[in-house]
Amino acid sequence: MIRMLSGKAGSDVAALSRKLGWQSHTTRAALSGLRKAGYEIAAEKSNAGKPTRYRITAAPDPADSKLKPKVSAHAG
């Protein structure tokens, strides 16, 4: 998914869904998950009635705390 979204043209939900074997609502949820993980995703709407294309414009900063594993306190 990230590879498809990283290209200059990006990808639309239908193409992502076909490639990954997912339903469209699952693909949209995965896009939301990428945003929550720190990816910046641009939605580019076409005037000609074509589907909206999504493209990653920035990857998350590896130093971002959202990407670090959470350590849980274990009461033992």
N, C-alpha and C positions, 0 to 999 in steps of 0.2 A: 504494500500500500504506500509506504513512504517513498519507495523508488518511483512509483507511478505519479505521485503528487510532487516529486522533486523536479520533474522535467519542466522545461520552459513553458510548455502548453498546459501542464497539469493534467487533470482528468475529471470526468464527470461521474456522478453517482452510478449511473447505469453501467459504464465501462468498468469501474471498480468492482461493482457487484458481480458482473459477469466473470471477471478475471479471478476473483476470490471465492466465487461460489456462494456469495452471501445474498440475503434479501436487502432491499434498499434501506429499510429502517436500521438494519444492523450496520450497514456502511455509514449511515449518518451518525450513528452512535459512536462508531470508531473514529470518525472525524472529530466529534466532540471530545473523545478521550485523548486524541492527539493534542487538541487545544489545551486541555487540562494538564497535559504533561509538559506544556511549555512551547509547543510548536506554534508558529504564527501561520495561519492558513488564510489565504485570500480567496474570496468568492468572486468570480468574474462572470457577470451576467451578460449574455449575448442579446443583441437587439433583434436578431433574426428568428426568434422563437426557438433557438437551440438551447440545450440544457446548460445550467450553471456549471462552470468549471472551477475546480478547487485546485489550489497550488500552494505548496509550502514556500513561504517567503523567508522564514528564519527558523533555524533549529534551536532547541533549548540550550541554555548555557549549562555545561556539565557541572558547574559549581553550584547550580541552583538547588536549593534544599528539597524541592519537590521530587528530584530524581534520586536523592540519597535514600538508602533503605532506612526504614524507621526501626529504632531499637525499642522494644517494649520492656518495661520493667517487670521482672518475674519475681513474684513474692514466693520465696521458697522455703 
